[in-house]
């Protein structure tokens, strides 16, 4: 916590450069002799200062309040020098770190460390491109409106005043999310998580600088994200790999994690799936995510781990004795792992060093992980400042439900089937009771099992889990209610109900609708499947409900069109 506090102070208290120099940059970039030609007012001193530039508050000739961002002179050269020095020191730092951990340094270690420095450098250099930042800001705002995420926004860009070293946007009235005392701040933390997951897994452009100063609660109760200089491009294949990974974590399908690691680039190309499966990664991830899902951040996690150790090794042991007992058990498991791979454990002088060497062969750290970790760790910190039991893993599930219900791609459908307790093979049947049981397999039996809390995990065949379906439906409603509006007078919940009904009744179909029809149809023949689709989609009742749900939306849209005339 002490380190985090110091870092926060560094972010919030970067010394500004001289305002006379800033005004000269403004005149030169905007091509005017006097700033009075553009601004009615411009603050004498910057209202905010950062490492790349500083911000002034101004008023344009048309009366619009704006934020005027001016780049520090010579900053690109300073970044280049810093990166040059870091690249020189990185091999030394890597060798010292490995020496402390009693691990031999390889050239791959040094190359990986330098690659991480280069990736950080790419991000910092990108921050100096104000035209790119303007484009990122505009694209984010358009993407959120297109997806009806109306509870989150970005400042509108004054495109006529965008230059290489100057960026002018609307002035946003609001307070920092971590300092606002409003009752809706917890909801906005959820909005932030959903917005960042949308960027990471949908739009493909992740905002990588979400420190508290860049997340504002606006006066009308929205979340405004500032400073779009540092972003990460996320290709489609990586998006689906991350989506599958989150789905497997949610369902505790840890046997699928090794393949996820390969898909995500966490393992080098020459590592086989079999080696990953035998490495013990499944057990470690199971423990880690079980702790993360309970929330509370590092402090609460440490308390829970200590309690588990006390239950396992003895409640009367001191912290040092608990650590020694855990270390001894870990060494025993490492020896067993090496022995299972045919290694003569007695001939290994340092078991932990040998396992560390093997793990370095099995696992890698893709550069994009730095940005994702930075973004979501910052969001978790803000959430913990509001709620000490905040669980960022749990906050991811509403987005996951919404995405899987609506994404029609084969990989998303496969992930949804897994979430609902179904296998990948379409030939598997919906069953809760075995063929030899007294009660026949039926949809009613599935519902009864789900209500009783049994998901059919012990069955020989996979089965639709009503319990998981209800859980995902609730998460979907939570996502829509939180992000579609500021939720005054229950508008968010109304929007959630309409959206979910649309998914179930849409005549064009949806991923969830297809799965429900397919699974139910397995109880009968093709005729049953056709009848079920007619009941869900084509019947007079279904069309009437859909029409009723569309009516309020059509009325609102018509009203808006009339008001704009």
C-alpha positions in Angstrom: 0.0 0.0 0.0 2.9 2.4 0.8 4.3 1.8 -2.7 0.9 2.3 -4.3 0.5 5.6 -2.4 3.9 6.9 -3.6 3.1 6.0 -7.2 -0.2 7.8 -7.0 1.5 10.9 -5.7 3.9 10.7 -8.6 1.0 10.5 -11.0 -0.8 13.4 -9.4 2.1 15.8 -8.8 4.3 16.0 -12.0 5.9 19.5 -12.0 4.6 21.7 -14.9 6.8 23.4 -17.4 6.7 27.2 -17.9 3.4 28.5 -19.2 5.1 31.1 -21.4 6.8 28.2 -23.2 3.4 26.4 -23.5 1.8 29.5 -25.0 4.6 29.7 -27.6 4.0 26.1 -28.5 0.3 26.9 -28.9 0.8 29.9 -31.1 3.3 27.9 -33.3 1.1 24.8 -33.6 -2.1 26.7 -34.2 -0.5 29.1 -36.7 -1.6 32.4 -35.0 0.2 35.4 -33.7 -2.1 35.8 -30.8 -4.1 33.2 -28.9 -6.9 35.8 -28.6 -7.7 34.9 -32.2 -8.9 31.4 -31.0 -9.6 31.7 -27.3 -11.8 34.2 -25.3 -10.2 32.9 -22.1 -7.2 30.7 -21.3 -6.1 29.9 -17.8 -2.7 31.4 -16.7 -1.6 28.2 -15.1 -2.1 24.6 -16.0 -5.0 22.8 -14.2 -3.2 19.5 -14.6 0.3 18.4 -15.4 1.7 15.0 -16.6 5.0 13.6 -17.9 4.0 14.1 -21.6 2.1 17.4 -21.4 -0.1 19.7 -19.4 -3.6 20.9 -19.6 -5.1 24.4 -19.5 -8.8 25.4 -19.3 -10.1 27.7 -21.9 -13.1 29.1 -23.7 -13.3 29.3 -27.5 -14.7 32.2 -29.4 -18.0 30.4 -29.8 -18.3 30.1 -26.0 -17.5 26.4 -25.7 -15.4 25.4 -22.6 -12.4 23.3 -23.6 -9.4 21.5 -22.2 -6.2 22.5 -24.0 -3.4 19.9 -23.9 0.1 21.1 -24.7 3.0 18.7 -25.2 6.3 19.2 -23.2 9.0 20.5 -25.5 11.7 17.9 -26.2 9.8 15.1 -24.5 10.4 12.6 -27.4 14.2 13.0 -27.0 13.9 12.5 -23.2 12.0 9.3 -23.8 14.5 8.1 -26.3 17.4 8.7 -23.8 15.6 7.0 -21.0 14.9 3.9 -23.1 18.5 3.8 -24.2 19.7 3.8 -20.6 17.1 1.2 -19.6 18.2 -1.1 -22.4 21.8 -0.8 -21.2 20.9 -1.5 -17.6 18.3 -4.3 -18.3 20.8 -7.2 -18.8 22.6 -6.2 -15.5 19.3 -6.0 -13.6 18.2 -9.4 -15.0 21.4 -11.1 -13.9 21.2 -9.6 -10.5 17.6 -10.6 -10.0 18.3 -14.1 -11.1 21.3 -14.3 -8.9 19.2 -13.3 -5.9 16.7 -16.1 -6.8 19.6 -18.5 -7.4 18.7 -19.0 -11.0 21.1 -19.1 -13.9 20.6 -16.3 -16.4 20.1 -17.3 -20.1 20.1 -15.1 -23.2 16.4 -15.7 -23.5 15.9 -14.1 -20.1 17.8 -11.0 -21.2 16.0 -10.9 -24.6 12.6 -11.1 -22.8 13.4 -8.3 -20.4 14.6 -6.0 -23.2 11.5 -6.8 -25.3 9.4 -5.7 -22.3 11.4 -2.4 -22.1 10.8 -1.9 -25.9 7.1 -2.5 -25.5 6.9 0.1 -22.7 8.8 2.4 -25.0 6.4 1.9 -27.8 3.6 3.0 -25.5 5.3 6.1 -24.3 6.2 7.2 -27.8 2.6 6.6 -28.9 1.5 9.0 -26.1 3.4 11.8 -27.9 1.2 11.4 -31.0 -1.7 13.8 -30.2 -3.4 13.1 -33.6 -3.5 9.4 -32.8 -4.9 10.3 -29.3 -7.6 12.3 -30.9 -8.5 9.5 -33.3 -8.6 7.0 -30.4 -10.9 9.3 -28.4 -13.4 9.7 -31.3 -13.4 6.0 -32.1 -14.1 5.0 -28.5 -17.0 7.5 -28.2 -18.5 6.1 -31.4 -18.0 2.5 -30.3 -19.8 3.1 -27.0 -22.7 4.8 -28.7 -23.0 2.0 -31.2 -23.1 -0.6 -28.4 -25.6 1.5 -26.4 -23.1 1.9 -23.5 -24.6 5.3 -22.6 -23.3 5.3 -19.0 -19.7 5.8 -20.3 -18.2 8.5 -22.5 -15.1 10.3 -23.6 -14.6 14.1 -24.2 -15.6 15.3 -27.7 -12.6 16.4 -29.7 -12.4 19.8 -31.4 -11.0 18.4 -34.6 -10.2 21.7 -36.1 -7.7 22.4 -33.3 -5.9 19.0 -33.3 -2.1 19.4 -34.0 1.0 17.3 -33.5 1.6 18.9 -30.1 -1.8 20.3 -29.2 -5.1 18.6 -28.5 -8.3 20.5 -27.7 -11.3 18.7 -26.3 -14.5 19.7 -24.5 -14.2 20.5 -20.8 -15.8 17.8 -18.8 -17.3 18.8 -15.4 -16.8 16.0 -12.9 -14.8 14.6 -10.0 -12.3 11.8 -9.8 -14.0 8.4 -9.3 -11.8 7.5 -6.4 -12.6 10.8 -4.6 -16.3 11.1 -5.3 -18.7 10.4 -2.4 -21.8 9.8 -4.5 -23.9 6.7 -3.8 -23.6 5.5 -7.4 -19.8 5.2 -7.5 -19.9 1.4 -6.9 -22.2 1.2 -10.0 -19.7 3.3 -12.0 -16.9 0.9 -10.9 -18.9 -1.8 -12.6 -19.5 0.4 -15.6 -15.7 0.9 -15.8 -15.0 -2.8 -15.8 -17.7 -3.4 -18.5 -16.2 -0.6 -20.6 -12.7 -2.0 -20.3 -13.8 -5.5 -21.1 -15.7 -4.2 -24.1 -12.5 -2.5 -25.3 -10.4 -5.6 -24.6 -12.8 -8.2 -26.0 -14.9 -6.4 -28.6 -13.6 -3.0 -30.0 -10.0 -4.2 -29.9 -8.6 -0.9 -28.7 -7.8 -1.0 -24.9 -7.2 2.2 -22.9 -4.0 1.5 -21.1 -3.7 4.5 -18.7 -6.7 4.3 -16.3 -5.1 5.9 -13.3 -7.6 7.6 -11.0 -7.0 11.0 -12.6 -8.3 9.7 -15.9 -11.6 8.3 -14.6 -14.3 11.0 -13.8 -17.8 10.8 -12.5 -19.6 13.5 -14.5 -22.2 15.8 -12.9 -25.0 13.8 -14.7 -23.8 10.5 -13.3 -21.7 9.0 -16.1 -18.2 7.7 -16.3 -15.9 9.8 -18.4 -12.5 8.3 -19.5 -9.8 10.8 -20.3 -6.3 10.6 -21.9 -6.3 8.2 -24.9 -2.7 8.5 -25.8 -1.6 5.0 -24.6 -3.7 2.2 -26.1 -3.3 -1.4 -27.0 -4.6 -3.0 -30.2 -6.2 -6.4 -29.5 -6.7 -8.7 -32.6 -9.8 -10.8 -33.0 -8.1 -14.1 -32.4 -6.7 -12.9 -29.1 -10.1 -11.5 -28.1 -11.7 -14.9 -28.5 -8.8 -16.6 -26.7 -9.3 -14.3 -23.7 -13.1 -14.8 -23.9 -12.6 -18.6 -23.7 -10.1 -18.3 -20.9 -12.5 -16.2 -18.8 -15.4 -18.7 -19.5 -13.2 -21.6 -18.4 -12.2 -19.8 -15.2 -15.9 -19.0 -14.5 -16.9 -22.7 -14.8 -13.7 -23.9 -13.1 -12.9 -25.9 -16.2 -9.2 -25.9 -15.3 -8.4 -28.8 -17.6 -9.0 -26.5 -20.5 -6.5 -23.9 -19.2 -3.3 -25.4 -20.8 -4.8 -25.0 -24.2 -5.9 -21.4 -23.3 -2.3 -20.7 -22.3 -1.1 -21.7 -25.8 -3.9 -19.7 -27.5 -3.0 -16.6 -25.4 0.7 -16.8 -26.1 1.6 -17.6 -22.5 3.6 -20.6 -23.7 6.2 -20.6 -26.5 5.2 -22.2 -29.8 7.5 -25.3 -29.3 5.7 -26.3 -26.0 3.3 -29.2 -26.4 -0.1 -29.3 -24.8 0.9 -32.5 -23.0 3.8 -30.8 -21.3 1.6 -28.0 -20.1 -1.0 -30.4 -18.7 1.6 -32.3 -16.8 3.3 -29.2 -15.4 0.8 -28.7 -12.5 -0.5 -25.4 -13.8 -4.1 -26.5 -13.3 -3.8 -26.8 -9.6 -2.0 -23.5 -9.2 -4.5 -21.6 -11.2 -7.4 -23.2 -9.4 -6.0 -22.0 -6.1 -5.2 -18.5 -7.4 -8.6 -17.8 -9.0 -10.4 -19.3 -6.0 -8.8 -16.6 -3.9 -9.3 -13.8 -6.5 -13.0 -14.6 -6.9 -13.6 -14.0 -3.1 -12.4 -10.5 -3.5 -10.8 -8.1 -0.9 -7.5 -7.5 -2.8 -4.1 -8.6 -1.6 -4.8 -7.9 2.0 -7.8 -10.2 2.3 -6.2 -12.8 0.1 -3.2 -13.0 2.4 -5.6 -13.5 5.4 -7.4 -16.3 3.6 -4.2 -18.0 2.5 -2.9 -17.9 6.1 -6.2 -19.3 7.4 -5.9 -22.2 4.8 -2.3 -22.9 5.9 -3.4 -23.0 9.5 -6.1 -25.5 8.7 -3.7 -27.6 6.8 -0.5 -27.4 8.9 -1.8 -26.4 12.4 -3.4 -23.4 13.9 -0.7 -23.0 16.6 2.2 -22.5 14.1 3.9 -19.1 13.8 4.0 -17.3 10.4 7.6 -18.5 9.8 6.6 -22.1 10.7 3.6 -21.9 8.3 5.9 -20.7 5.5 8.4 -23.5 6.2 5.6 -26.1 6.2 4.2 -24.7 2.9 7.7 -24.7 1.3 8.3 -28.3 2.4 5.1 -29.4 0.8 5.8 -27.5 -2.4 9.3 -29.1 -2.6 7.7 -32.5 -2.1 5.2 -31.9 -5.0 8.0 -30.6 -7.2 10.0 -33.7 -6.6 7.0 -35.8 -7.4 6.5 -33.8 -10.6 10.1 -34.3 -11.7 9.9 -38.0 -10.9 6.7 -38.3 -13.0 8.7 -36.9 -15.9 11.4 -39.5 -15.5 14.0 -37.3 -13.8 16.3 -38.8 -11.2 15.4 -36.5 -8.3 18.4 -37.6 -6.2 20.6 -36.3 -8.9 19.1 -32.8 -8.9 21.1 -30.6 -6.5 18.4 -27.9 -6.3 14.9 -29.0 -7.0 13.4 -25.4 -7.0 16.1 -24.2 -9.4 15.4 -27.1 -11.7 11.6 -26.5 -11.7 12.2 -22.7 -12.3 14.3 -23.6 -15.3 11.6 -25.9 -16.6 8.9 -23.3 -16.0 10.8 -20.8 -18.0 10.8 -23.2 -20.9 7.1 -23.7 -20.6 5.8 -20.2 -19.9 6.4 -16.8 -21.5 5.0 -13.3 -20.8 3.5 -11.6 -23.9 4.0 -7.8 -23.9 0.3 -7.1 -24.1 -0.1 -8.6 -20.6 1.7 -5.6 -19.2 -1.0 -3.2 -20.4 -3.9 -5.5 -19.5 -2.5 -6.0 -16.0 -1.9 -2.3 -15.6 -5.4 -1.4 -16.6 -7.3 -3.9 -14.5 -5.1 -3.6 -11.4 -5.8 0.1 -11.4 -9.6 -0.6 -11.7 -9.4 -3.1 -8.9 -7.6 -0.5 -6.7 -10.5 2.0 -7.3 -13.0 -0.7 -6.5 -11.3 -1.6 -3.3 -11.3 2.0 -2.2 -15.1 1.9 -2.4 -15.6 -1.6 -1.1 -13.0 -3.5 0.8 -14.5 -6.8 -0.3 -14.5 -5.8 -4.0 -13.9 -8.8 -6.3 -12.8 -7.8 -9.8 -13.2 -11.4 -11.1 -16.9 -11.4 -10.2 -17.3 -8.0 -11.8 -16.2 -9.5 -15.2 -19.1 -12.0 -15.4 -21.9 -9.6 -16.3 -20.0 -8.6 -19.5 -19.2 -12.2 -20.2 -22.9 -13.2 -20.0 -23.9 -10.3 -22.3 -21.2 -11.1 -24.8 -21.9 -14.8 -25.0 -25.6 -14.4 -25.3 -25.3 -12.1 -28.3 -22.1 -13.1 -30.2 -23.0 -15.5 -33.0 -19.4 -16.7 -33.8 -18.7 -20.4 -33.4 -16.0 -19.8 -30.7 -18.4 -17.7 -28.7 -21.1 -20.3 -29.0 -18.7 -23.0 -27.9 -17.8 -20.9 -24.8 -21.5 -20.4 -24.0 -22.2 -24.1 -24.2 -19.4 -24.7 -21.8 -20.8 -22.0 -19.4 -24.2 -23.7 -19.5 -22.7 -27.1 -18.7 -22.9 -28.5 -22.2 -20.1 -30.2 -24.1 -18.7 -29.2 -27.5 -20.2 -32.3 -29.3 -23.6 -31.6 -30.7 -24.4 -35.4 -30.4 -24.4 -35.1 -26.6 -27.9 -35.4 -25.1 -29.6 -33.2 -22.5 -29.8 -35.5 -19.5 -29.9 -35.2 -15.8 -30.9 -38.8 -14.9 -29.1 -41.8 -16.5 -30.9 -44.1 -18.8 -31.1 -46.8 -16.1 -32.7 -44.5 -13.5 -36.3 -44.8 -12.5 -37.2 -41.3 -13.7 -36.8 -40.6 -17.4 -34.5 -37.9 -18.9 -36.6 -34.8 -19.5 -36.6 -31.0 -19.6 -38.6 -31.1 -16.3 -35.9 -33.2 -14.7 -33.3 -30.7 -15.8 -35.2 -27.8 -14.3 -35.8 -29.7 -11.1 -32.1 -30.6 -10.8 -31.1 -27.0 -11.4 -33.5 -25.6 -8.8 -32.1 -28.1 -6.3 -28.6 -26.9 -7.0 -27.4 -30.0 -9.0 -25.8 -29.2 -12.3 -25.4 -32.7 -13.4 -21.6 -32.6 -12.9 -21.5 -36.3 -11.9 -23.4 -37.5 -14.9 -21.7 -39.4 -17.7 -23.1 -36.9 -20.3 -23.1 -33.2 -20.1 -26.4 -31.5 -19.3 -27.9 -28.0 -19.5 -27.5 -26.3 -16.2 -30.7 -24.3 -15.4 -28.9 -22.9 -12.3 -26.0 -21.5 -14.5 -28.5 -20.2 -17.1 -30.4 -18.3 -14.4 -27.0 -16.9 -13.0 -26.0 -15.8 -16.5 -29.4 -14.2 -17.1 -29.0 -12.2 -13.9 -25.5 -11.1 -14.9 -26.8 -10.1 -18.3 -29.5 -7.9 -16.7 -26.9 -6.4 -14.3 -24.6 -5.5 -17.3 -27.4 -3.9 -19.3 -28.9 -2.0 -16.4 -25.5 -0.6 -15.3 -24.2 0.5 -18.8 -27.3 1.5 -20.8 -28.3 4.5 -18.7 -27.5 6.3 -15.4 -30.5 4.2 -14.1 -32.6 6.9 -12.7 -36.1 5.7 -11.8 -35.3 2.1 -12.8 -34.6 2.9 -16.4 -31.7 0.5 -16.5 -33.6 -2.5 -15.3 -36.4 -1.8 -17.9 -33.7 -1.6 -20.6 -32.3 -4.9 -19.3 -35.7 -6.7 -19.5 -36.3 -5.4 -23.1 -32.8 -6.4 -24.2 -33.1 -9.9 -22.8 -36.6 -10.4 -24.3 -35.2 -9.3 -27.6 -32.5 -12.0 -27.5 -35.1 -14.7 -26.7 -37.7 -13.5 -29.3 -35.7 -12.0 -32.1 -36.9 -13.5 -35.4 -33.3 -13.5 -36.7 -32.3 -15.7 -33.8 -29.4 -15.4 -31.2 -26.8 -17.6 -29.8 -28.7 -18.3 -26.6 -31.9 -18.9 -28.6 -30.2 -21.4 -30.9 -28.7 -23.3 -28.0 -32.0 -23.5 -26.1 -33.9 -24.7 -29.2 -31.1 -27.2 -30.1 -30.9 -28.7 -26.6 -34.7 -28.9 -26.1 -35.1 -30.4 -29.6 -32.8 -33.3 -28.6 -35.7 -34.6 -26.6 -37.6 -35.1 -29.8 -37.2 -35.1 -33.6 -37.0 -32.4 -36.2 -40.7 -31.7 -35.9 -40.3 -31.0 -32.2 -37.4 -28.6 -33.1 -39.5 -26.7 -35.6 -42.4 -26.5 -33.2 -40.1 -25.1 -30.4 -38.8 -22.4 -32.8 -42.3 -21.5 -33.7 -43.2 -21.2 -30.1 -40.2 -19.1 -29.2 -40.0 -16.9 -32.3 -42.8 -17.2 -34.8 -46.0 -17.6 -32.7 -48.6 -14.9 -32.4 -47.9 -14.6 -28.7 -44.1 -14.2 -29.3 -44.7 -11.6 -32.0 -47.1 -9.7 -29.8 -44.7 -9.6 -26.9 -41.9 -8.5 -29.2 -44.2 -5.8 -30.7 -45.0 -4.6 -27.1 -41.4 -4.4 -26.2 -40.6 -2.5 -29.4 -43.4 0.0 -28.9 -41.8 2.1 -26.1 -38.6 2.3 -28.0 -40.4 3.4 -31.2 -42.3 6.0 -29.3 -39.1 7.4 -27.8 -37.4 7.5 -31.2 -40.3 9.2 -32.8 -40.4 11.8 -30.1 -36.7 12.5 -30.5 -37.2 12.9 -34.2 -40.0 15.4 -33.8 -38.1 17.4 -31.2 -35.2 17.7 -33.6 -37.3 19.2 -36.3 
